[in-house]
Amino acid sequence: ALLVRRTVFERAGVFDESFFCYMEDVEFGQRAARAGFENRYVASAVAVHDASASTGGGYTAARKYMNAVNSVHFLRRHGSVRGWIGLFVFDVLAWPLAFVVAASRGRAGAAVAKWIGLKDGFLGRAVTPERVARFLKPGRRA
């Protein structure tokens, strides 16, 4: 859940549609901070929703793909040396281990989708409904 004053949107802009799904809130928060606003987390606030309902929730191929593409997309815009190192260590270099763990749990497809998402992100490809569709279970749509 997000509560935002109108002045934040006026100075920082609205959500960037190029993120499509996942990381758009992080990117908006970064722009708001750069515009001089403070981001706050209220631990006592409660929002009830069906988490990741559009992508099936959990460790799914669509979710892993979109997160990977948009993580690279975010770093291209706002990345620091620390952020890029984190991506390479935890997402690129550790991917073979993540694949083995995912495969042992019957989720190899999600790990492969993450790798494809990283590649697409590095190639500058955006998340689109057409690209996501190949990772969705039948009956779902992006």
C-alpha positions as CSV (number, residue, x, y, z in Angstrom):
1,A,0.0,0.0,0.0
2,L,1.2,3.5,-0.8
3,L,0.1,6.8,0.5
4,V,1.5,9.7,-1.6
5,R,0.9,13.5,-1.5
6,R,0.0,15.1,-4.7
7,T,3.1,17.3,-4.5
8,V,5.3,14.2,-4.7
9,F,3.7,13.3,-8.0
10,E,4.0,16.9,-9.2
11,R,7.7,17.1,-8.5
12,A,8.8,13.5,-9.0
13,G,6.4,12.4,-11.7
14,V,4.1,9.4,-11.8
15,F,4.9,5.7,-11.9
16,D,7.1,4.9,-14.9
17,E,5.1,2.6,-17.2
18,S,8.3,1.2,-18.7
19,F,8.6,-1.0,-15.7
20,F,5.2,-2.7,-16.4
21,C,5.2,-4.9,-13.3
22,Y,7.6,-5.1,-10.4
23,M,10.2,-2.5,-9.4
24,E,8.0,0.4,-10.4
25,D,7.4,1.3,-6.8
26,V,11.1,1.2,-6.0
27,E,11.9,3.4,-9.0
28,F,9.2,5.9,-8.0
29,G,10.5,6.0,-4.4
30,Q,14.0,6.7,-5.7
31,R,12.8,9.6,-7.8
32,A,10.7,10.9,-4.9
33,A,13.8,10.8,-2.7
34,R,15.9,12.6,-5.3
35,A,13.1,15.2,-5.5
36,G,13.7,15.9,-1.8
37,F,10.9,13.8,-0.2
38,E,11.4,11.2,2.5
39,N,10.2,7.7,2.0
40,R,8.7,6.2,5.2
41,Y,7.8,2.6,6.1
42,V,5.1,2.3,8.7
43,A,5.4,-1.2,10.3
44,S,2.1,-1.0,12.0
45,A,0.1,-0.4,8.7
46,V,-1.7,-3.4,7.3
47,A,-2.8,-3.9,3.8
48,V,-4.6,-7.1,2.8
49,H,-4.3,-8.3,-0.8
50,D,-3.8,-11.4,-2.8
51,A,0.0,-11.2,-3.2
52,S,1.3,-11.8,-6.8
53,A,-2.1,-12.8,-8.0
54,S,-1.5,-11.7,-11.5
55,T,1.7,-13.8,-11.8
56,G,0.7,-16.8,-9.8
57,G,2.6,-15.8,-6.6
58,G,5.7,-17.3,-5.2
59,Y,8.6,-18.5,-7.3
60,T,7.0,-18.5,-10.7
61,A,8.6,-18.0,-14.1
62,A,6.6,-14.9,-14.9
63,R,7.5,-13.2,-11.6
64,K,11.2,-14.2,-11.8
65,Y,11.4,-12.9,-15.4
66,M,9.8,-9.6,-14.7
67,N,11.8,-9.0,-11.5
68,A,15.1,-9.8,-13.3
69,V,14.4,-7.5,-16.3
70,N,13.2,-4.7,-14.1
71,S,16.1,-5.0,-11.6
72,V,18.5,-4.4,-14.5
73,H,16.3,-1.6,-15.9
74,F,16.3,0.0,-12.4
75,L,20.1,-0.2,-12.1
76,R,20.5,1.3,-15.6
77,R,18.7,4.4,-14.4
78,H,19.6,4.6,-10.7
79,G,22.4,2.1,-10.2
80,S,25.3,2.5,-7.9
81,V,28.5,0.5,-7.8
82,R,27.1,-1.3,-4.8
83,G,23.9,-2.1,-6.6
84,W,25.6,-3.5,-9.7
85,I,27.9,-5.6,-7.6
86,G,25.0,-6.9,-5.7
87,L,23.2,-7.9,-8.9
88,F,26.3,-9.6,-10.3
89,V,27.0,-11.5,-7.1
90,F,23.5,-12.5,-6.0
91,D,21.8,-12.8,-9.4
92,V,24.4,-13.6,-12.0
93,L,27.2,-15.4,-10.2
94,A,24.9,-17.3,-7.8
95,W,22.4,-18.2,-10.6
96,P,23.8,-21.7,-11.2
97,L,23.3,-22.6,-7.5
98,A,19.8,-21.0,-7.7
99,F,19.1,-23.2,-10.7
100,V,20.1,-26.4,-8.9
101,V,18.0,-25.5,-5.9
102,A,15.0,-24.6,-8.1
103,A,15.4,-27.7,-10.2
104,S,15.5,-29.9,-7.1
105,R,12.1,-28.3,-6.1
106,G,10.6,-28.8,-9.6
107,R,11.0,-25.1,-10.5
108,A,13.7,-25.1,-13.0
109,G,11.5,-23.1,-15.4
110,A,11.4,-20.2,-13.0
111,A,15.2,-20.1,-12.7
112,V,15.6,-20.2,-16.5
113,A,13.1,-17.4,-16.8
114,K,15.1,-15.4,-14.4
115,W,18.2,-15.9,-16.5
116,I,16.4,-14.9,-19.6
117,G,15.1,-11.8,-17.8
118,L,18.6,-10.9,-16.8
119,K,19.7,-11.3,-20.4
120,D,16.8,-9.2,-21.7
121,G,17.5,-6.6,-19.1
122,F,21.2,-6.3,-20.1
123,L,20.0,-6.1,-23.8
124,G,17.7,-3.2,-22.9
125,R,14.5,-5.1,-23.6
126,A,11.4,-4.0,-21.6
127,V,8.9,-6.2,-20.0
128,T,5.9,-6.5,-22.2
129,P,2.7,-8.6,-22.0
130,E,3.9,-10.5,-25.1
131,R,7.3,-11.4,-23.5
132,V,5.7,-12.3,-20.2
133,A,3.0,-14.5,-21.8
134,R,5.5,-17.2,-22.6
135,F,6.2,-17.6,-18.8
136,L,2.5,-17.6,-17.6
137,K,0.6,-20.8,-16.9
138,P,-2.3,-21.4,-19.3
139,G,-5.4,-19.3,-18.5
140,R,-3.4,-16.4,-17.1
141,R,-2.5,-13.2,-18.9
142,A,-0.1,-10.3,-18.3
